[in-house]
Amino acid sequence: MEKQNIQFTAMQDAEEWARAKYDKLFVEKPRKLVEQFPVAENPNFWNYPKRKPREDMLFEESNSCHKDFIAQLSKYGAVQNGLIHVSLNLTKWD
């Protein structure tokens, strides 16, 4: 992941950042690819090993994968910005 220059002051900031990141990765980028290389104009471009990206990845509250992605990415952002402190005990493996 790219280095973020955003400073979060609350967990809500991290959640909004994660949601914006979801839209960028799974909605905007695939849409731009399909606009740049339309199937009708470039039929051989999307042949194996490349696959046409899905364009139906809009965020859905009812989809547990979408909610999990947002939750984990917002936790990542919160840890990186010091909102959440994580301590790992790696001294002993059982």
KAQUIZI-V435057 format. One record per residue. PSI is psi in radians with two decimals (999 if undefined). Layout:
PSI
PSI
This chain:
2.54
2.71
2.27
2.44
0.25
2.37
2.10
2.43
-0.27
2.81
-0.53
-0.64
-0.73
-0.68
-0.71
-0.69
-0.75
-0.71
-0.72
-0.66
-0.70
-0.86
-0.69
-0.81
-0.69
-0.11
-1.01
-0.87
-0.82
-0.67
-0.72
-0.68
-0.79
-0.58
-0.66
-0.65
1.25
2.51
-0.70
-0.66
-0.44
1.18
-0.53
-0.22
-0.68
0.35
2.89
2.37
-0.04
2.48
2.49
2.27
2.64
2.49
0.16
0.57
0.53
2.53
2.30
2.18
-0.54
-0.21
2.03
-0.54
-0.72
-0.79
-0.67
-0.70
-0.83
-0.77
-0.82
-0.70
-0.63
-0.61
-0.72
-0.84
-0.66
-0.68
-0.75
-0.47
0.13
0.23
-0.54
2.36
2.27
2.26
2.28
2.30
1.70
0.34
-0.43
2.27
2.25
999
